[in-house]
Structures are given as C-alpha cells and as structure tokens.
C-alpha cells in the first residue's frame, strides 16, 4: 500500500479450476482503499480495477445469478 492510503476492507477469494478443464488457480482480492472499491486479479494492482458502488453491486448480483443457474 502506498503512503497515505487507508485500507478499510479486504477479502481474499481463492479459486481452483478442476483438472478436467485445465486446472490452475486464481486469487481475487476485494478491498476498499480511501473510499475506492478495488478488485485485484491474482492480487496484483496492474491487473485490477477500481469499481464504482454501482459496479460492485452489479458484480455481486451477477455472481449470485450465476450461482443460482441450474444446468
């Protein structure tokens, strides 16, 4: 974190792909820094995005919708 930044929330999500679809791992970090919501792919700032509150709500809704879909 850079000087002057205040992190007020952090969650780390670790996911793995099954071997039958190529395997691998991914880490997503969701954090709030100085009022910004950041989504970091593999925990790296250069592969992350800053989300507005509306975008964060949309992402949460889409993840929930994907979970609820049954084949």
N, CA, C and O atoms as a Maestro MAE file, in Angstrom:
{
 s_m_m2io_version
 :::
 2.0.0
}

f_m_ct {
 s_m_title
 :::
 protein
 m_atom[284] {
  # First column is atom index #
  i_m_mmod_type
  r_m_x_coord
  r_m_y_coord
  r_m_z_coord
  i_m_residue_number
  s_m_chain_name
  s_m_pdb_residue_name
  s_m_pdb_atom_name
  i_m_atomic_number
  :::
  1 25 0.842 -1.166 0.000 1 A "UNK " " N  " 7
  2 3 0.000 0.000 0.000 1 A "UNK " " CA " 6
  3 2 0.891 1.233 0.000 1 A "UNK " " C  " 6
  4 15 1.978 1.235 0.577 1 A "UNK " " O  " 8
  5 25 0.422 2.252 -0.641 2 A "UNK " " N  " 7
  6 3 1.186 3.494 -0.728 2 A "UNK " " CA " 6
  7 2 0.989 4.343 0.525 2 A "UNK " " C  " 6
  8 15 -0.039 4.228 1.192 2 A "UNK " " O  " 8
  9 25 1.963 5.196 0.853 3 A "UNK " " N  " 7
  10 3 1.802 6.092 1.996 3 A "UNK " " CA " 6
  11 2 0.555 6.957 1.822 3 A "UNK " " C  " 6
  12 15 0.269 7.432 0.723 3 A "UNK " " O  " 8
  13 25 -0.175 7.153 2.900 4 A "UNK " " N  " 7
  14 3 -1.375 7.973 2.851 4 A "UNK " " CA " 6
  15 2 -2.632 7.207 2.495 4 A "UNK " " C  " 6
  16 15 -3.732 7.753 2.585 4 A "UNK " " O  " 8
  17 25 -2.495 5.960 2.095 5 A "UNK " " N  " 7
  18 3 -3.672 5.151 1.781 5 A "UNK " " CA " 6
  19 2 -4.161 4.449 3.045 5 A "UNK " " C  " 6
  20 15 -3.369 3.984 3.866 5 A "UNK " " O  " 8
  21 25 -5.474 4.386 3.180 6 A "UNK " " N  " 7
  22 3 -6.074 3.698 4.311 6 A "UNK " " CA " 6
  23 2 -6.982 2.600 3.792 6 A "UNK " " C  " 6
  24 15 -7.988 2.866 3.134 6 A "UNK " " O  " 8
  25 25 -6.617 1.367 4.096 7 A "UNK " " N  " 7
  26 3 -7.435 0.225 3.688 7 A "UNK " " CA " 6
  27 2 -8.427 -0.072 4.804 7 A "UNK " " C  " 6
  28 15 -8.034 -0.294 5.949 7 A "UNK " " O  " 8
  29 25 -9.723 -0.075 4.465 8 A "UNK " " N  " 7
  30 3 -10.750 -0.309 5.478 8 A "UNK " " CA " 6
  31 2 -11.467 -1.636 5.290 8 A "UNK " " C  " 6
  32 15 -12.290 -2.005 6.128 8 A "UNK " " O  " 8
  33 25 -11.180 -2.364 4.217 9 A "UNK " " N  " 7
  34 3 -11.798 -3.676 3.998 9 A "UNK " " CA " 6
  35 2 -10.899 -4.493 3.090 9 A "UNK " " C  " 6
  36 15 -10.283 -3.962 2.166 9 A "UNK " " O  " 8
  37 25 -10.828 -5.792 3.362 10 A "UNK " " N  " 7
  38 3 -10.082 -6.706 2.490 10 A "UNK " " CA " 6
  39 2 -10.697 -8.092 2.613 10 A "UNK " " C  " 6
  40 15 -10.940 -8.588 3.713 10 A "UNK " " O  " 8
  41 25 -10.942 -8.704 1.464 11 A "UNK " " N  " 7
  42 3 -11.376 -10.101 1.405 11 A "UNK " " CA " 6
  43 2 -10.573 -10.780 0.312 11 A "UNK " " C  " 6
  44 15 -10.381 -10.219 -0.766 11 A "UNK " " O  " 8
  45 25 -10.106 -11.982 0.589 12 A "UNK " " N  " 7
  46 3 -9.325 -12.746 -0.376 12 A "UNK " " CA " 6
  47 2 -10.126 -13.977 -0.765 12 A "UNK " " C  " 6
  48 15 -10.546 -14.760 0.087 12 A "UNK " " O  " 8
  49 25 -10.331 -14.133 -2.068 13 A "UNK " " N  " 7
  50 3 -11.067 -15.277 -2.594 13 A "UNK " " CA " 6
  51 2 -10.109 -16.118 -3.419 13 A "UNK " " C  " 6
  52 15 -9.481 -15.623 -4.355 13 A "UNK " " O  " 8
  53 25 -10.002 -17.380 -3.070 14 A "UNK " " N  " 7
  54 3 -9.124 -18.285 -3.821 14 A "UNK " " CA " 6
  55 2 -9.989 -19.307 -4.535 14 A "UNK " " C  " 6
  56 15 -10.876 -19.915 -3.935 14 A "UNK " " O  " 8
  57 25 -9.729 -19.488 -5.803 15 A "UNK " " N  " 7
  58 3 -10.499 -20.446 -6.599 15 A "UNK " " CA " 6
  59 2 -9.545 -21.337 -7.375 15 A "UNK " " C  " 6
  60 15 -8.444 -20.927 -7.742 15 A "UNK " " O  " 8
  61 25 -9.986 -22.559 -7.618 16 A "UNK " " N  " 7
  62 3 -9.194 -23.511 -8.404 16 A "UNK " " CA " 6
  63 2 -10.052 -24.050 -9.526 16 A "UNK " " C  " 6
  64 15 -11.256 -24.256 -9.375 16 A "UNK " " O  " 8
  65 25 -9.403 -24.274 -10.659 17 A "UNK " " N  " 7
  66 3 -10.074 -24.922 -11.788 17 A "UNK " " CA " 6
  67 2 -9.829 -26.419 -11.679 17 A "UNK " " C  " 6
  68 15 -8.711 -26.843 -11.387 17 A "UNK " " O  " 8
  69 25 -10.862 -27.223 -11.912 18 A "UNK " " N  " 7
  70 3 -10.674 -28.671 -11.892 18 A "UNK " " CA " 6
  71 2 -9.722 -29.116 -13.004 18 A "UNK " " C  " 6
  72 15 -9.599 -28.451 -14.033 18 A "UNK " " O  " 8
  73 25 -9.066 -30.226 -12.788 19 A "UNK " " N  " 7
  74 3 -8.099 -30.757 -13.750 19 A "UNK " " CA " 6
  75 2 -8.746 -30.996 -15.112 19 A "UNK " " C  " 6
  76 15 -8.110 -30.771 -16.141 19 A "UNK " " O  " 8
  77 25 -9.999 -31.447 -15.133 20 A "UNK " " N  " 7
  78 3 -10.646 -31.768 -16.411 20 A "UNK " " CA " 6
  79 2 -10.915 -30.545 -17.283 20 A "UNK " " C  " 6
  80 15 -11.269 -30.694 -18.452 20 A "UNK " " O  " 8
  81 25 -10.754 -29.349 -16.742 21 A "UNK " " N  " 7
  82 3 -10.895 -28.131 -17.553 21 A "UNK " " CA " 6
  83 2 -9.608 -27.305 -17.551 21 A "UNK " " C  " 6
  84 15 -9.641 -26.089 -17.741 21 A "UNK " " O  " 8
  85 25 -8.484 -27.973 -17.337 22 A "UNK " " N  " 7
  86 3 -7.193 -27.302 -17.470 22 A "UNK " " CA " 6
  87 2 -6.470 -26.989 -16.181 22 A "UNK " " C  " 6
  88 15 -5.294 -26.624 -16.217 22 A "UNK " " O  " 8
  89 25 -7.114 -27.114 -15.069 23 A "UNK " " N  " 7
  90 3 -6.571 -26.838 -13.736 23 A "UNK " " CA " 6
  91 2 -6.011 -25.418 -13.630 23 A "UNK " " C  " 6
  92 15 -6.085 -24.639 -14.580 23 A "UNK " " O  " 8
  93 25 -5.465 -25.102 -12.490 24 A "UNK " " N  " 7
  94 3 -4.929 -23.770 -12.245 24 A "UNK " " CA " 6
  95 2 -5.562 -23.153 -11.018 24 A "UNK " " C  " 6
  96 15 -6.435 -23.748 -10.386 24 A "UNK " " O  " 8
  97 25 -5.120 -21.967 -10.692 25 A "UNK " " N  " 7
  98 3 -5.619 -21.272 -9.512 25 A "UNK " " CA " 6
  99 2 -5.714 -19.781 -9.795 25 A "UNK " " C  " 6
  100 15 -5.009 -19.245 -10.650 25 A "UNK " " O  " 8
  101 25 -6.591 -19.135 -9.066 26 A "UNK " " N  " 7
  102 3 -6.782 -17.697 -9.215 26 A "UNK " " CA " 6
  103 2 -7.073 -17.117 -7.838 26 A "UNK " " C  " 6
  104 15 -7.808 -17.709 -7.047 26 A "UNK " " O  " 8
  105 25 -6.508 -15.985 -7.564 27 A "UNK " " N  " 7
  106 3 -6.796 -15.272 -6.327 27 A "UNK " " CA " 6
  107 2 -7.377 -13.911 -6.690 27 A "UNK " " C  " 6
  108 15 -6.793 -13.161 -7.472 27 A "UNK " " O  " 8
  109 25 -8.523 -13.609 -6.116 28 A "UNK " " N  " 7
  110 3 -9.127 -12.287 -6.263 28 A "UNK " " CA " 6
  111 2 -9.089 -11.613 -4.900 28 A "UNK " " C  " 6
  112 15 -9.404 -12.225 -3.879 28 A "UNK " " O  " 8
  113 25 -8.703 -10.360 -4.901 29 A "UNK " " N  " 7
  114 3 -8.735 -9.581 -3.668 29 A "UNK " " CA " 6
  115 2 -9.710 -8.432 -3.880 29 A "UNK " " C  " 6
  116 15 -9.624 -7.691 -4.859 29 A "UNK " " O  " 8
  117 25 -10.636 -8.305 -2.944 30 A "UNK " " N  " 7
  118 3 -11.562 -7.178 -2.932 30 A "UNK " " CA " 6
  119 2 -11.158 -6.328 -1.744 30 A "UNK " " C  " 6
  120 15 -11.066 -6.821 -0.619 30 A "UNK " " O  " 8
  121 25 -10.917 -5.048 -1.995 31 A "UNK " " N  " 7
  122 3 -10.536 -4.176 -0.892 31 A "UNK " " CA " 6
  123 2 -11.113 -2.789 -1.090 31 A "UNK " " C  " 6
  124 15 -11.450 -2.385 -2.203 31 A "UNK " " O  " 8
  125 25 -11.217 -2.070 0.018 32 A "UNK " " N  " 7
  126 3 -11.652 -0.674 -0.026 32 A "UNK " " CA " 6
  127 2 -10.489 0.157 0.488 32 A "UNK " " C  " 6
  128 15 -10.026 -0.024 1.615 32 A "UNK " " O  " 8
  129 25 -10.024 1.072 -0.356 33 A "UNK " " N  " 7
  130 3 -8.886 1.928 -0.026 33 A "UNK " " CA " 6
  131 2 -9.292 3.369 -0.303 33 A "UNK " " C  " 6
  132 15 -9.665 3.716 -1.424 33 A "UNK " " O  " 8
  133 25 -9.216 4.202 0.728 34 A "UNK " " N  " 7
  134 3 -9.574 5.620 0.585 34 A "UNK " " CA " 6
  135 2 -10.922 5.803 -0.104 34 A "UNK " " C  " 6
  136 15 -11.087 6.699 -0.932 34 A "UNK " " O  " 8
  137 25 -11.886 4.946 0.243 35 A "UNK " " N  " 7
  138 3 -13.227 5.066 -0.313 35 A "UNK " " CA " 6
  139 2 -13.416 4.410 -1.664 35 A "UNK " " C  " 6
  140 15 -14.540 4.368 -2.163 35 A "UNK " " O  " 8
  141 25 -12.353 3.893 -2.281 36 A "UNK " " N  " 7
  142 3 -12.454 3.212 -3.580 36 A "UNK " " CA " 6
  143 2 -12.616 1.717 -3.349 36 A "UNK " " C  " 6
  144 15 -12.020 1.158 -2.429 36 A "UNK " " O  " 8
  145 25 -13.415 1.079 -4.175 37 A "UNK " " N  " 7
  146 3 -13.514 -0.373 -4.153 37 A "UNK " " CA " 6
  147 2 -12.593 -0.895 -5.240 37 A "UNK " " C  " 6
  148 15 -12.716 -0.513 -6.404 37 A "UNK " " O  " 8
  149 25 -11.669 -1.767 -4.860 38 A "UNK " " N  " 7
  150 3 -10.712 -2.320 -5.813 38 A "UNK " " CA " 6
  151 2 -10.912 -3.826 -5.918 38 A "UNK " " C  " 6
  152 15 -11.104 -4.514 -4.916 38 A "UNK " " O  " 8
  153 25 -10.862 -4.323 -7.144 39 A "UNK " " N  " 7
  154 3 -10.911 -5.753 -7.421 39 A "UNK " " CA " 6
  155 2 -9.593 -6.105 -8.090 39 A "UNK " " C  " 6
  156 15 -9.322 -5.658 -9.204 39 A "UNK " " O  " 8
  157 25 -8.773 -6.902 -7.418 40 A "UNK " " N  " 7
  158 3 -7.446 -7.239 -7.923 40 A "UNK " " CA " 6
  159 2 -7.421 -8.697 -8.361 40 A "UNK " " C  " 6
  160 15 -7.738 -9.592 -7.578 40 A "UNK " " O  " 8
  161 25 -7.048 -8.932 -9.603 41 A "UNK " " N  " 7
  162 3 -6.914 -10.284 -10.151 41 A "UNK " " CA " 6
  163 2 -5.515 -10.786 -9.839 41 A "UNK " " C  " 6
  164 15 -4.535 -10.099 -10.126 41 A "UNK " " O  " 8
  165 25 -5.407 -11.954 -9.267 42 A "UNK " " N  " 7
  166 3 -4.138 -12.520 -8.795 42 A "UNK " " CA " 6
  167 2 -3.483 -11.608 -7.756 42 A "UNK " " C  " 6
  168 15 -2.282 -11.714 -7.509 42 A "UNK " " O  " 8
  169 25 -4.259 -10.721 -7.152 43 A "UNK " " N  " 7
  170 3 -3.736 -9.851 -6.111 43 A "UNK " " CA " 6
  171 2 -2.737 -8.819 -6.587 43 A "UNK " " C  " 6
  172 15 -1.949 -8.308 -5.792 43 A "UNK " " O  " 8
  173 25 -2.756 -8.501 -7.880 44 A "UNK " " N  " 7
  174 3 -1.767 -7.597 -8.468 44 A "UNK " " CA " 6
  175 2 -2.451 -6.295 -8.891 44 A "UNK " " C  " 6
  176 15 -3.460 -6.321 -9.595 44 A "UNK " " O  " 8
  177 25 -1.906 -5.171 -8.464 45 A "UNK " " N  " 7
  178 3 -2.508 -3.877 -8.809 45 A "UNK " " CA " 6
  179 2 -2.626 -3.663 -10.311 45 A "UNK " " C  " 6
  180 15 -3.608 -3.079 -10.771 45 A "UNK " " O  " 8
  181 25 -1.648 -4.122 -11.086 46 A "UNK " " N  " 7
  182 3 -1.665 -3.870 -12.532 46 A "UNK " " CA " 6
  183 2 -2.751 -4.659 -13.260 46 A "UNK " " C  " 6
  184 15 -3.067 -4.348 -14.409 46 A "UNK " " O  " 8
  185 25 -3.327 -5.671 -12.617 47 A "UNK " " N  " 7
  186 3 -4.404 -6.437 -13.257 47 A "UNK " " CA " 6
  187 2 -5.735 -6.190 -12.562 47 A "UNK " " C  " 6
  188 15 -6.670 -6.978 -12.701 47 A "UNK " " O  " 8
  189 25 -5.817 -5.109 -11.823 48 A "UNK " " N  " 7
  190 3 -7.020 -4.826 -11.058 48 A "UNK " " CA " 6
  191 2 -7.865 -3.738 -11.680 48 A "UNK " " C  " 6
  192 15 -7.526 -3.156 -12.710 48 A "UNK " " O  " 8
  193 25 -8.978 -3.487 -11.016 49 A "UNK " " N  " 7
  194 3 -9.900 -2.450 -11.458 49 A "UNK " " CA " 6
  195 2 -10.449 -1.730 -10.235 49 A "UNK " " C  " 6
  196 15 -10.583 -2.316 -9.161 49 A "UNK " " O  " 8
  197 25 -10.761 -0.469 -10.412 50 A "UNK " " N  " 7
  198 3 -11.461 0.298 -9.395 50 A "UNK " " CA " 6
  199 2 -12.923 0.316 -9.805 50 A "UNK " " C  " 6
  200 15 -13.253 0.691 -10.929 50 A "UNK " " O  " 8
  201 25 -13.804 -0.092 -8.890 51 A "UNK " " N  " 7
  202 3 -15.230 -0.189 -9.183 51 A "UNK " " CA " 6
  203 2 -16.001 0.924 -8.489 51 A "UNK " " C  " 6
  204 15 -15.686 1.311 -7.364 51 A "UNK " " O  " 8
  205 25 -17.011 1.429 -9.176 52 A "UNK " " N  " 7
  206 3 -17.955 2.327 -8.516 52 A "UNK " " CA " 6
  207 2 -18.847 1.467 -7.621 52 A "UNK " " C  " 6
  208 15 -18.849 0.242 -7.742 52 A "UNK " " O  " 8
  209 25 -19.600 2.099 -6.730 53 A "UNK " " N  " 7
  210 3 -20.534 1.343 -5.898 53 A "UNK " " CA " 6
  211 2 -21.531 0.580 -6.765 53 A "UNK " " C  " 6
  212 15 -21.852 -0.570 -6.469 53 A "UNK " " O  " 8
  213 25 -22.022 1.207 -7.831 54 A "UNK " " N  " 7
  214 3 -22.975 0.538 -8.729 54 A "UNK " " CA " 6
  215 2 -22.340 -0.663 -9.419 54 A "UNK " " C  " 6
  216 15 -22.985 -1.701 -9.565 54 A "UNK " " O  " 8
  217 25 -21.092 -0.537 -9.843 55 A "UNK " " N  " 7
  218 3 -20.404 -1.659 -10.493 55 A "UNK " " CA " 6
  219 2 -20.175 -2.805 -9.507 55 A "UNK " " C  " 6
  220 15 -20.289 -3.974 -9.873 55 A "UNK " " O  " 8
  221 25 -19.854 -2.470 -8.264 56 A "UNK " " N  " 7
  222 3 -19.676 -3.505 -7.239 56 A "UNK " " CA " 6
  223 2 -20.992 -4.235 -6.996 56 A "UNK " " C  " 6
  224 15 -21.008 -5.458 -6.858 56 A "UNK " " O  " 8
  225 25 -22.094 -3.492 -6.941 57 A "UNK " " N  " 7
  226 3 -23.414 -4.112 -6.777 57 A "UNK " " CA " 6
  227 2 -23.747 -5.002 -7.967 57 A "UNK " " C  " 6
  228 15 -24.275 -6.101 -7.796 57 A "UNK " " O  " 8
  229 25 -23.439 -4.529 -9.172 58 A "UNK " " N  " 7
  230 3 -23.707 -5.316 -10.371 58 A "UNK " " CA " 6
  231 2 -22.888 -6.608 -10.367 58 A "UNK " " C  " 6
  232 15 -23.414 -7.673 -10.689 58 A "UNK " " O  " 8
  233 25 -21.623 -6.525 -10.011 59 A "UNK " " N  " 7
  234 3 -20.775 -7.714 -9.954 59 A "UNK " " CA " 6
  235 2 -21.329 -8.717 -8.946 59 A "UNK " " C  " 6
  236 15 -21.405 -9.911 -9.235 59 A "UNK " " O  " 8
  237 25 -21.711 -8.241 -7.777 60 A "UNK " " N  " 7
  238 3 -22.286 -9.132 -6.757 60 A "UNK " " CA " 6
  239 2 -23.557 -9.797 -7.277 60 A "UNK " " C  " 6
  240 15 -23.764 -10.993 -7.071 60 A "UNK " " O  " 8
  241 25 -24.399 -9.028 -7.944 61 A "UNK " " N  " 7
  242 3 -25.631 -9.580 -8.499 61 A "UNK " " CA " 6
  243 2 -25.376 -10.620 -9.569 61 A "UNK " " C  " 6
  244 15 -26.060 -11.642 -9.623 61 A "UNK " " O  " 8
  245 25 -24.405 -10.367 -10.412 62 A "UNK " " N  " 7
  246 3 -24.097 -11.324 -11.486 62 A "UNK " " CA " 6
  247 2 -23.477 -12.607 -10.936 62 A "UNK " " C  " 6
  248 15 -23.760 -13.692 -11.443 62 A "UNK " " O  " 8
  249 25 -22.643 -12.500 -9.917 63 A "UNK " " N  " 7
  250 3 -22.096 -13.703 -9.286 63 A "UNK " " CA " 6
  251 2 -23.213 -14.519 -8.639 63 A "UNK " " C  " 6
  252 15 -23.230 -15.746 -8.738 63 A "UNK " " O  " 8
  253 25 -24.137 -13.840 -7.981 64 A "UNK " " N  " 7
  254 3 -25.268 -14.532 -7.363 64 A "UNK " " CA " 6
  255 2 -26.136 -15.197 -8.416 64 A "UNK " " C  " 6
  256 15 -26.559 -16.338 -8.234 64 A "UNK " " O  " 8
  257 25 -26.407 -14.505 -9.514 65 A "UNK " " N  " 7
  258 3 -27.232 -15.070 -10.587 65 A "UNK " " CA " 6
  259 2 -26.562 -16.292 -11.207 65 A "UNK " " C  " 6
  260 15 -27.230 -17.285 -11.496 65 A "UNK " " O  " 8
  261 25 -25.253 -16.228 -11.410 66 A "UNK " " N  " 7
  262 3 -24.536 -17.370 -11.987 66 A "UNK " " CA " 6
  263 2 -24.596 -18.572 -11.052 66 A "UNK " " C  " 6
  264 15 -24.722 -19.708 -11.509 66 A "UNK " " O  " 8
  265 25 -24.509 -18.332 -9.765 67 A "UNK " " N  " 7
  266 3 -24.578 -19.410 -8.789 67 A "UNK " " CA " 6
  267 2 -25.948 -20.065 -8.797 67 A "UNK " " C  " 6
  268 15 -26.056 -21.276 -8.605 67 A "UNK " " O  " 8
  269 25 -26.984 -19.288 -9.013 68 A "UNK " " N  " 7
  270 3 -28.348 -19.805 -8.951 68 A "UNK " " CA " 6
  271 2 -28.776 -20.531 -10.219 68 A "UNK " " C  " 6
  272 15 -29.791 -21.229 -10.211 68 A "UNK " " O  " 8
  273 25 -28.030 -20.383 -11.302 69 A "UNK " " N  " 7
  274 3 -28.381 -21.056 -12.557 69 A "UNK " " CA " 6
  275 2 -28.153 -22.549 -12.424 69 A "UNK " " C  " 6
  276 15 -27.103 -22.990 -11.956 69 A "UNK " " O  " 8
  277 25 -29.132 -23.314 -12.835 70 A "UNK " " N  " 7
  278 3 -29.020 -24.773 -12.817 70 A "UNK " " CA " 6
  279 2 -28.962 -25.271 -14.248 70 A "UNK " " C  " 6
  280 15 -29.726 -24.814 -15.098 70 A "UNK " " O  " 8
  281 25 -28.051 -26.217 -14.526 71 A "UNK " " N  " 7
  282 3 -27.948 -26.738 -15.906 71 A "UNK " " CA " 6
  283 2 -29.189 -27.508 -16.318 71 A "UNK " " C  " 6
  284 15 -29.262 -28.007 -17.441 71 A "UNK " " O  " 8
  :::
 }
 m_bond[283] {
  # First column is bond index #
  i_m_from
  i_m_to
  i_m_order
  :::
  1 1 2 1
  2 2 3 1
  3 3 4 2
  4 3 5 1
  5 5 6 1
  6 6 7 1
  7 7 8 2
  8 7 9 1
  9 9 10 1
  10 10 11 1
  11 11 12 2
  12 11 13 1
  13 13 14 1
  14 14 15 1
  15 15 16 2
  16 15 17 1
  17 17 18 1
  18 18 19 1
  19 19 20 2
  20 19 21 1
  21 21 22 1
  22 22 23 1
  23 23 24 2
  24 23 25 1
  25 25 26 1
  26 26 27 1
  27 27 28 2
  28 27 29 1
  29 29 30 1
  30 30 31 1
  31 31 32 2
  32 31 33 1
  33 33 34 1
  34 34 35 1
  35 35 36 2
  36 35 37 1
  37 37 38 1
  38 38 39 1
  39 39 40 2
  40 39 41 1
  41 41 42 1
  42 42 43 1
  43 43 44 2
  44 43 45 1
  45 45 46 1
  46 46 47 1
  47 47 48 2
  48 47 49 1
  49 49 50 1
  50 50 51 1
  51 51 52 2
  52 51 53 1
  53 53 54 1
  54 54 55 1
  55 55 56 2
  56 55 57 1
  57 57 58 1
  58 58 59 1
  59 59 60 2
  60 59 61 1
  61 61 62 1
  62 62 63 1
  63 63 64 2
  64 63 65 1
  65 65 66 1
  66 66 67 1
  67 67 68 2
  68 67 69 1
  69 69 70 1
  70 70 71 1
  71 71 72 2
  72 71 73 1
  73 73 74 1
  74 74 75 1
  75 75 76 2
  76 75 77 1
  77 77 78 1
  78 78 79 1
  79 79 80 2
  80 79 81 1
  81 81 82 1
  82 82 83 1
  83 83 84 2
  84 83 85 1
  85 85 86 1
  86 86 87 1
  87 87 88 2
  88 87 89 1
  89 89 90 1
  90 90 91 1
  91 91 92 2
  92 91 93 1
  93 93 94 1
  94 94 95 1
  95 95 96 2
  96 95 97 1
  97 97 98 1
  98 98 99 1
  99 99 100 2
  100 99 101 1
  101 101 102 1
  102 102 103 1
  103 103 104 2
  104 103 105 1
  105 105 106 1
  106 106 107 1
  107 107 108 2
  108 107 109 1
  109 109 110 1
  110 110 111 1
  111 111 112 2
  112 111 113 1
  113 113 114 1
  114 114 115 1
  115 115 116 2
  116 115 117 1
  117 117 118 1
  118 118 119 1
  119 119 120 2
  120 119 121 1
  121 121 122 1
  122 122 123 1
  123 123 124 2
  124 123 125 1
  125 125 126 1
  126 126 127 1
  127 127 128 2
  128 127 129 1
  129 129 130 1
  130 130 131 1
  131 131 132 2
  132 131 133 1
  133 133 134 1
  134 134 135 1
  135 135 136 2
  136 135 137 1
  137 137 138 1
  138 138 139 1
  139 139 140 2
  140 139 141 1
  141 141 142 1
  142 142 143 1
  143 143 144 2
  144 143 145 1
  145 145 146 1
  146 146 147 1
  147 147 148 2
  148 147 149 1
  149 149 150 1
  150 150 151 1
  151 151 152 2
  152 151 153 1
  153 153 154 1
  154 154 155 1
  155 155 156 2
  156 155 157 1
  157 157 158 1
  158 158 159 1
  159 159 160 2
  160 159 161 1
  161 161 162 1
  162 162 163 1
  163 163 164 2
  164 163 165 1
  165 165 166 1
  166 166 167 1
  167 167 168 2
  168 167 169 1
  169 169 170 1
  170 170 171 1
  171 171 172 2
  172 171 173 1
  173 173 174 1
  174 174 175 1
  175 175 176 2
  176 175 177 1
  177 177 178 1
  178 178 179 1
  179 179 180 2
  180 179 181 1
  181 181 182 1
  182 182 183 1
  183 183 184 2
  184 183 185 1
  185 185 186 1
  186 186 187 1
  187 187 188 2
  188 187 189 1
  189 189 190 1
  190 190 191 1
  191 191 192 2
  192 191 193 1
  193 193 194 1
  194 194 195 1
  195 195 196 2
  196 195 197 1
  197 197 198 1
  198 198 199 1
  199 199 200 2
  200 199 201 1
  201 201 202 1
  202 202 203 1
  203 203 204 2
  204 203 205 1
  205 205 206 1
  206 206 207 1
  207 207 208 2
  208 207 209 1
  209 209 210 1
  210 210 211 1
  211 211 212 2
  212 211 213 1
  213 213 214 1
  214 214 215 1
  215 215 216 2
  216 215 217 1
  217 217 218 1
  218 218 219 1
  219 219 220 2
  220 219 221 1
  221 221 222 1
  222 222 223 1
  223 223 224 2
  224 223 225 1
  225 225 226 1
  226 226 227 1
  227 227 228 2
  228 227 229 1
  229 229 230 1
  230 230 231 1
  231 231 232 2
  232 231 233 1
  233 233 234 1
  234 234 235 1
  235 235 236 2
  236 235 237 1
  237 237 238 1
  238 238 239 1
  239 239 240 2
  240 239 241 1
  241 241 242 1
  242 242 243 1
  243 243 244 2
  244 243 245 1
  245 245 246 1
  246 246 247 1
  247 247 248 2
  248 247 249 1
  249 249 250 1
  250 250 251 1
  251 251 252 2
  252 251 253 1
  253 253 254 1
  254 254 255 1
  255 255 256 2
  256 255 257 1
  257 257 258 1
  258 258 259 1
  259 259 260 2
  260 259 261 1
  261 261 262 1
  262 262 263 1
  263 263 264 2
  264 263 265 1
  265 265 266 1
  266 266 267 1
  267 267 268 2
  268 267 269 1
  269 269 270 1
  270 270 271 1
  271 271 272 2
  272 271 273 1
  273 273 274 1
  274 274 275 1
  275 275 276 2
  276 275 277 1
  277 277 278 1
  278 278 279 1
  279 279 280 2
  280 279 281 1
  281 281 282 1
  282 282 283 1
  283 283 284 2
  :::
 }
}
